Amino acid sequence: FSKYRGCTLITPNHKEALGASKLPEHLPLEQHAEKILLETGADYLVVTLSDSGIALFDKNRRCDFPTKRREVIDVTGAGDTVLATLVMAIANQFSLDEALPLANLAAGIA
């Protein structure tokens, strides 16, 4: 993830985050996130967790945004939908704490 150095926000899915950290996969997601944030200098890491929702990390906290479970036929495009919704919300002065529930909802629809 070195190409993301200095980004404000990085949005990998769970599998991508585990791979990017190069840590053993059995370690808690918080450790993977901490390493990614340290190595990239990003302000925020938003990890999409499929039907478990989204986890937001910064240097001081983890905040989970669960999703309403539903039968999923194909998750293609859900991550792109999360990113697009976040960009739209941030451009309209929403905080991440306000934007992530919207992104979760949009991904569920996608």
C-alpha positions in Angstrom: 0.0 0.0 0.0 3.0 2.3 -0.2 1.4 4.0 -3.2 -1.2 5.4 -0.8 1.3 7.2 1.3 -0.1 10.5 2.6 -3.7 9.7 1.6 -6.5 10.9 3.8 -8.5 7.7 3.5 -7.8 4.1 2.3 -10.7 1.7 1.8 -9.6 -1.9 1.4 -11.8 -4.9 2.0 -10.9 -7.3 4.8 -8.8 -9.6 2.7 -6.9 -6.7 1.1 -6.1 -5.2 4.5 -4.7 -8.5 5.8 -2.5 -8.9 2.8 -1.3 -5.3 2.8 -0.2 -5.5 6.4 2.0 -8.6 5.8 1.2 -9.7 9.3 0.0 -13.2 10.2 -3.7 -13.3 9.3 -4.7 -14.7 12.7 -3.8 -11.4 14.4 -6.7 -9.0 15.3 -7.7 -6.6 12.6 -6.7 -3.7 14.9 -3.0 -4.8 14.5 -3.3 -5.0 10.7 -4.9 -1.5 10.7 -2.3 0.0 12.9 0.5 -1.2 10.7 -1.2 0.0 7.5 -1.8 3.4 9.0 1.8 3.7 10.2 3.3 2.6 6.9 1.1 4.8 4.7 0.6 7.8 7.0 -3.1 7.8 6.1 -5.4 9.6 8.4 -8.1 6.9 8.2 -8.5 3.3 7.2 -12.0 2.1 6.3 -12.1 -1.7 6.1 -15.2 -3.2 4.4 -16.2 -6.4 6.2 -18.8 -7.9 3.7 -22.0 -8.7 5.6 -20.4 -7.6 8.9 -20.4 -4.0 7.9 -17.5 -1.5 8.0 -14.7 -0.8 10.5 -13.2 2.7 10.7 -9.7 3.1 12.1 -7.6 6.1 12.9 -4.5 6.4 15.1 -6.6 6.4 18.2 -9.7 4.2 17.7 -11.7 1.6 16.0 -15.4 2.3 15.3 -17.6 -0.4 13.8 -20.6 0.3 11.6 -22.6 -2.9 11.4 -24.9 -3.6 8.5 -28.4 -5.1 8.5 -27.9 -8.7 7.4 -29.6 -9.8 4.2 -29.2 -12.5 1.6 -26.4 -11.5 -0.8 -26.2 -12.9 -4.2 -23.2 -10.9 -5.5 -21.0 -8.4 -3.7 -19.5 -7.1 -6.9 -19.3 -3.3 -6.8 -20.2 -3.0 -3.1 -16.7 -1.6 -2.2 -16.8 0.9 -5.1 -20.3 1.9 -3.8 -18.8 2.5 -0.3 -16.1 4.7 -1.7 -18.4 6.7 -3.9 -20.8 7.3 -1.1 -18.0 8.3 1.3 -16.7 10.8 -1.3 -20.1 12.3 -1.9 -20.8 12.6 1.9 -17.4 14.1 2.7 -17.7 16.6 -0.2 -21.0 17.6 1.5 -19.3 18.2 4.8 -20.4 15.0 6.5 -18.1 13.5 9.2 -17.0 9.9 8.7 -19.2 8.9 11.6 -22.2 10.3 9.6 -21.0 9.1 6.2 -20.2 5.5 7.0 -23.8 4.4 7.9 -24.9 5.9 4.6 -22.1 4.0 2.8 -23.2 0.8 4.5 -26.8 1.3 3.4 -25.7 2.1 -0.2 -23.5 -1.0 -0.3 -26.4 -3.1 0.9 -28.5 -1.8 -2.0 -25.7 -2.4 -4.5 
